[in-house]
């Protein structure tokens, strides 16, 4: 069960004009709780003007070694979002020694180190979880290789530039880096421009034997991730080898309209070993209903992106307005996003503990 703990900020590193890396110190008694798989994320929480604000940021540091006590530090990357309450606070106010509420790690955009060829297509801050994945994989598995295709606006706006360059120096034979800048010409490498479906369809077969890639990791804005997925599917890559995490959803993406909601409904939820049943108010999501009665229910973004509120649908039917977090096999197995789910039957039962 995900929980919040207060952690001190050990370092604040400016990456670009609009991004920083925050490093948290983890005391020995909490290190086991903050063990994480490469690619997982943290939810940060603060209260401003009486309103609770939560935001999710991916861990960019190497995952702790098996058998260790857990990480002594955790590092996340934060990019400024226009009118972003938390990101503005992170870039302008957070300093070393400050304390923040940090949720224990969550997320399934992960890769446990194993031999083979892996690849990623990332855009902007989408490099953050992939940096953890690549670093952990190449450090622990000598028979693994990784191809990273990253897209950024300009070199000056590129997050973790030095960290990625260091990987290239450490693993020159096993790490392939391809950089595309959309608003700046490079002296060498690919021409500038966006990485869309058409361009990726032509580029990927030239870069690597795409049909032998054991896992593809797509991360970044909605348009880039969707275009990369279509390109891979068009090239014949099985859906099960494609893993996605979306950081920004286009404004034009709207919830699906589904009729048939009952006039009165209730939700039964099991959470941290305890259950309860409560009426669902008009227009409420299952998560909002549970939160009114169990404030410890897990969530971070409430936008269908992070997957923190994943729950197993035990009985009843729901509709999900959005789903940018669950893999097809998860929804087929019965999992839903509680923040996006609305009852289609008079009774619905979900289990957050599965």
C-alpha positions as CSV (number, residue, x, y, z in Angstrom):
1,X,0.0,0.0,0.0
2,X,1.5,3.4,-1.0
3,X,2.1,5.8,1.8
4,X,3.5,9.3,2.2
5,X,6.6,10.1,4.3
6,X,8.3,13.4,4.9
7,X,11.8,13.4,3.3
8,X,14.4,16.1,3.3
9,X,15.7,17.6,0.0
10,X,19.4,16.8,-0.2
11,X,20.2,18.5,-3.5
12,X,18.6,20.7,-6.1
13,X,20.3,20.6,-9.5
14,X,19.4,22.9,-12.3
15,X,19.2,20.9,-15.5
16,X,17.9,23.5,-18.0
17,X,16.3,26.9,-17.7
18,X,13.0,25.2,-17.1
19,X,13.8,22.0,-15.3
20,X,15.5,20.8,-12.1
21,X,16.4,17.5,-10.5
22,X,15.4,17.1,-6.8
23,X,17.3,14.6,-4.7
24,X,15.7,13.3,-1.5
25,X,17.6,11.7,1.4
26,X,16.0,8.5,2.6
27,X,16.6,7.6,6.3
28,X,17.7,4.0,7.0
29,X,14.4,3.1,8.6
30,X,12.4,4.0,5.4
31,X,14.8,2.6,2.8
32,X,12.9,-0.7,2.5
33,X,9.7,1.2,1.7
34,X,11.4,3.2,-1.0
35,X,12.9,0.2,-2.9
36,X,11.9,0.8,-6.5
37,X,12.0,-0.9,-9.8
38,X,13.7,1.0,-12.7
39,X,11.1,3.2,-14.3
40,X,8.8,3.8,-11.3
41,X,7.6,7.2,-10.1
42,X,7.0,9.2,-6.9
43,X,4.0,11.3,-6.0
44,X,4.9,14.6,-4.2
45,X,2.3,16.3,-2.0
46,X,1.9,19.8,-0.6
47,X,-0.9,22.0,0.6
48,X,-1.2,25.6,-0.8
49,X,-3.9,28.0,0.3
50,X,-5.8,25.2,1.9
51,X,-5.8,23.0,-1.2
52,X,-3.9,19.7,-1.4
53,X,-1.7,19.4,-4.6
54,X,-0.2,16.1,-5.8
55,X,2.1,15.6,-8.7
56,X,3.9,12.6,-10.1
57,X,7.5,12.6,-11.1
58,X,9.6,9.7,-12.4
59,X,12.7,8.4,-10.5
60,X,15.7,9.0,-12.7
61,X,18.3,7.3,-10.4
62,X,19.6,3.7,-10.6
63,X,17.4,1.2,-8.8
64,X,18.8,-0.3,-5.6
65,X,20.6,-3.6,-6.0
66,X,18.9,-6.8,-5.1
67,X,19.5,-7.7,-1.5
68,X,20.3,-4.1,-0.5
69,X,18.5,-2.2,2.3
70,X,17.1,0.2,-0.3
71,X,18.1,3.5,-1.7
72,X,19.8,6.1,0.5
73,X,18.7,8.8,-2.0
74,X,16.0,9.2,-4.6
75,X,16.3,11.6,-7.6
76,X,13.4,12.9,-9.7
77,X,13.3,15.3,-12.7
78,X,10.8,18.2,-12.7
79,X,10.1,20.3,-15.8
80,X,8.2,23.6,-15.6
81,X,4.6,23.3,-16.9
82,X,2.8,26.4,-18.1
83,X,0.7,27.6,-15.1
84,X,1.8,24.5,-13.2
85,X,1.4,25.1,-9.5
86,X,3.7,22.4,-8.3
87,X,6.4,22.7,-11.0
88,X,6.6,26.5,-10.4
89,X,7.1,25.8,-6.7
90,X,9.7,23.2,-7.4
91,X,11.8,25.5,-9.7
92,X,11.5,28.7,-7.8
93,X,11.1,27.8,-4.1
94,X,12.4,24.4,-3.1
95,X,15.8,24.5,-1.6
96,X,18.2,22.1,0.1
97,X,17.0,21.2,3.6
98,X,13.3,21.7,2.8
99,X,11.1,18.7,3.6
100,X,8.4,17.3,1.2
101,X,5.8,14.7,1.5
102,X,6.8,11.8,-0.8
103,X,4.7,8.8,-1.6
104,X,6.4,5.4,-1.8
105,X,7.2,4.3,-5.4
106,X,4.5,3.1,-7.8
107,X,4.1,2.4,-11.5
108,X,4.5,-0.4,-13.9
109,X,6.5,1.3,-16.7
110,X,9.4,-0.9,-15.6
111,X,12.1,-3.2,-16.8
112,X,13.9,-5.8,-14.6
113,X,17.4,-6.3,-16.0
114,X,17.7,-9.2,-18.4
115,X,19.9,-10.1,-21.4
116,X,18.7,-8.9,-24.8
117,X,18.2,-5.8,-26.9
118,X,15.9,-3.0,-25.7
119,X,14.9,0.3,-27.1
120,X,13.1,3.5,-26.2
121,X,11.6,6.5,-28.0
122,X,11.2,9.5,-25.6
123,X,10.4,13.1,-25.9
124,X,11.3,15.9,-23.5
125,X,11.0,14.9,-19.8
126,X,10.1,11.4,-21.0
127,X,13.8,10.7,-20.6
128,X,13.4,10.6,-16.8
129,X,12.1,7.1,-16.2
130,X,14.1,5.7,-19.1
131,X,17.3,7.1,-17.6
132,X,16.7,4.9,-14.6
133,X,15.8,1.9,-16.8
134,X,18.9,2.2,-19.0
135,X,21.4,2.9,-16.2
136,X,20.1,-0.1,-14.1
137,X,20.0,-2.4,-17.1
138,X,23.5,-1.8,-18.4
139,X,25.1,-1.7,-15.0
140,X,23.7,-5.0,-14.0
141,X,23.3,-7.1,-17.1
142,X,26.5,-7.4,-19.3
143,X,24.5,-9.2,-22.0
144,X,22.0,-6.3,-22.5
145,X,22.1,-3.6,-25.1
146,X,19.9,-0.4,-25.4
147,X,19.0,2.0,-28.2
148,X,17.7,5.4,-27.0
149,X,16.0,7.6,-29.6
150,X,15.2,11.0,-27.9
151,X,13.5,14.1,-29.2
152,X,13.9,17.6,-27.7
153,X,13.3,21.1,-28.9
154,X,16.9,22.3,-28.6
155,X,20.1,21.2,-27.0
156,X,19.7,23.8,-24.3
157,X,16.3,22.4,-23.4
158,X,17.6,18.8,-23.1
159,X,17.2,17.3,-19.6
160,X,19.9,15.0,-18.2
161,X,22.3,15.8,-21.1
162,X,25.4,15.0,-19.0
163,X,23.9,11.8,-17.5
164,X,23.1,10.4,-20.9
165,X,26.5,11.4,-22.3
166,X,28.1,9.6,-19.3
167,X,26.2,6.4,-20.2
168,X,27.6,6.6,-23.7
169,X,31.1,6.9,-22.3
170,X,30.6,4.0,-19.8
171,X,28.9,1.6,-22.3
172,X,30.1,2.6,-25.8
173,X,29.5,-0.9,-27.3
174,X,26.1,-1.5,-25.6
175,X,24.4,1.9,-25.6
176,X,23.3,3.5,-28.9
177,X,22.1,7.1,-28.7
178,X,20.1,8.9,-31.4
179,X,19.2,12.5,-30.8
180,X,16.6,14.5,-32.8
181,X,16.1,18.3,-32.2
182,X,12.8,19.7,-33.5
183,X,13.9,23.4,-33.5
184,X,17.6,23.3,-33.9
185,X,19.9,22.0,-36.6
186,X,22.8,19.7,-35.4
187,X,26.3,19.7,-36.8
188,X,26.1,15.9,-37.1
189,X,23.3,13.4,-36.9
190,X,19.7,13.5,-38.0
191,X,18.1,16.6,-39.6
192,X,15.8,18.6,-37.3
193,X,12.1,18.1,-37.1
194,X,9.5,16.2,-35.1
195,X,9.5,12.5,-34.6
196,X,6.1,11.5,-36.0
197,X,4.7,8.2,-37.2
198,X,6.0,8.6,-40.7
199,X,9.5,9.5,-39.7
200,X,9.8,6.8,-37.2
201,X,8.5,4.2,-39.6
202,X,11.4,5.0,-41.9
203,X,14.0,5.6,-39.2
204,X,13.7,2.6,-36.8
205,X,14.5,-0.2,-39.3
206,X,17.7,1.7,-40.3
207,X,18.8,2.1,-36.7
208,X,18.5,-1.4,-35.3
209,X,17.0,-4.9,-35.9
210,X,13.6,-3.8,-34.6
211,X,12.1,-7.2,-34.8
212,X,14.7,-8.5,-32.3
213,X,14.0,-5.8,-29.7
214,X,12.6,-7.6,-26.5
215,X,10.9,-4.4,-25.2
216,X,10.1,-1.0,-26.5
217,X,9.6,1.9,-24.0
218,X,7.7,4.9,-25.2
219,X,7.5,7.9,-22.9
220,X,6.7,11.6,-23.3
221,X,3.8,13.7,-24.7
222,X,0.7,11.9,-25.9
223,X,1.2,12.7,-29.6
224,X,4.8,11.3,-29.7
225,X,3.9,8.1,-27.8
226,X,0.8,7.4,-30.0
227,X,2.8,8.1,-33.2
228,X,5.6,5.8,-32.0
229,X,3.2,3.0,-31.2
230,X,1.5,3.3,-34.6
231,X,4.9,3.2,-36.3
232,X,5.9,0.1,-34.3
233,X,2.6,-1.7,-34.9
234,X,2.8,-0.9,-38.6
235,X,6.3,-2.5,-38.6
236,X,4.8,-5.7,-37.1
237,X,6.0,-5.3,-33.5
238,X,3.7,-7.3,-31.2
239,X,1.7,-5.1,-28.8
240,X,3.0,-7.1,-25.8
241,X,6.5,-5.7,-26.5
242,X,5.4,-2.1,-26.4
243,X,5.3,-0.3,-23.0
244,X,4.0,3.3,-22.7
245,X,4.0,6.1,-20.2
246,X,2.4,9.5,-21.2
247,X,3.5,12.7,-19.4
248,X,1.2,15.2,-21.2
249,X,-2.2,14.6,-22.8
250,X,-3.2,16.8,-25.7
251,X,-5.9,19.3,-24.9
252,X,-8.0,17.8,-27.7
253,X,-8.2,14.4,-26.0
254,X,-11.7,14.2,-24.4
255,X,-13.4,11.6,-22.3
256,X,-15.7,9.1,-24.2
257,X,-19.4,9.8,-23.6
258,X,-21.2,6.6,-22.5
259,X,-24.8,6.6,-21.5
260,X,-26.5,4.2,-19.1
261,X,-25.4,5.3,-15.6
262,X,-27.9,4.2,-12.9
263,X,-29.8,6.9,-11.0
264,X,-28.4,5.5,-7.7
265,X,-25.3,3.4,-7.1
266,X,-22.9,2.4,-4.4
267,X,-19.3,1.3,-4.4
268,X,-17.7,-1.3,-2.1
269,X,-14.0,-0.9,-1.8
270,X,-11.3,-2.9,-0.1
271,X,-8.3,-0.9,0.8
272,X,-5.3,-1.9,3.0
273,X,-7.2,-4.9,4.3
274,X,-10.4,-3.0,5.3
275,X,-13.6,-2.7,3.3
276,X,-16.6,-0.3,3.2
277,X,-19.6,0.5,1.1
278,X,-20.7,4.1,0.2
279,X,-23.2,5.8,-2.1
280,X,-21.8,7.4,-5.2
281,X,-22.8,11.0,-5.7
282,X,-24.0,12.3,-9.0
283,X,-21.0,12.6,-11.4
284,X,-18.5,11.3,-8.9
285,X,-15.7,8.9,-9.9
286,X,-15.2,5.8,-7.8
287,X,-12.0,7.3,-6.4
288,X,-13.8,10.5,-5.3
289,X,-16.5,8.4,-3.5
290,X,-13.8,6.4,-1.7
291,X,-11.8,9.5,-0.8
292,X,-14.8,11.0,1.0
293,X,-14.7,8.1,3.3
294,X,-11.1,6.8,3.1
295,X,-8.7,9.7,2.6
296,X,-5.8,7.2,2.4
297,X,-7.0,5.9,-1.0
298,X,-4.0,6.0,-3.4
299,X,-3.9,8.6,-6.2
300,X,-1.7,11.2,-7.7
301,X,-2.7,12.8,-11.0
302,X,-6.5,12.1,-11.2
303,X,-6.1,12.4,-15.0
304,X,-5.8,8.8,-16.0
305,X,-2.1,9.1,-16.7
306,X,-0.1,7.9,-13.7
307,X,-1.9,4.7,-12.7
308,X,-1.5,5.2,-9.0
309,X,-5.3,4.6,-8.4
310,X,-5.4,1.2,-10.2
311,X,-7.9,-1.2,-8.7
312,X,-9.3,-4.6,-9.5
313,X,-13.0,-4.6,-10.5
314,X,-14.5,-7.4,-8.4
315,X,-18.1,-7.0,-9.6
316,X,-20.3,-4.7,-11.4
317,X,-19.6,-2.6,-14.5
318,X,-17.9,0.8,-14.9
319,X,-17.0,3.1,-17.7
320,X,-13.5,4.7,-17.8
321,X,-13.4,8.2,-19.3
322,X,-9.7,8.0,-20.0
323,X,-7.0,5.4,-19.8
324,X,-3.4,6.4,-20.5
325,X,-1.8,4.2,-17.8
326,X,-3.1,0.6,-18.0
327,X,-1.7,-1.9,-20.5
328,X,-4.3,-3.8,-22.5
329,X,-3.6,-7.0,-20.6
330,X,-4.3,-5.2,-17.3
331,X,-7.8,-4.0,-18.5
332,X,-8.5,-7.4,-19.9
333,X,-7.6,-8.9,-16.5
334,X,-10.2,-6.6,-14.8
335,X,-8.2,-3.6,-13.6
336,X,-9.6,-0.1,-13.8
337,X,-8.4,3.4,-13.0
338,X,-10.6,4.5,-10.1
339,X,-10.1,8.2,-10.9
340,X,-11.7,7.7,-14.3
341,X,-14.3,5.0,-13.5
342,X,-18.0,5.7,-13.1
343,X,-20.6,3.0,-12.2
344,X,-22.8,1.5,-14.9
345,X,-24.6,-0.8,-12.4
346,X,-26.2,-0.1,-9.1
347,X,-23.5,-1.8,-7.2
348,X,-19.7,-1.9,-7.9
349,X,-17.0,-3.5,-6.0
350,X,-13.3,-2.8,-6.3
351,X,-10.2,-4.0,-4.6
352,X,-7.2,-1.7,-4.3
353,X,-5.1,-4.4,-2.6
354,X,-4.7,-6.8,-5.5
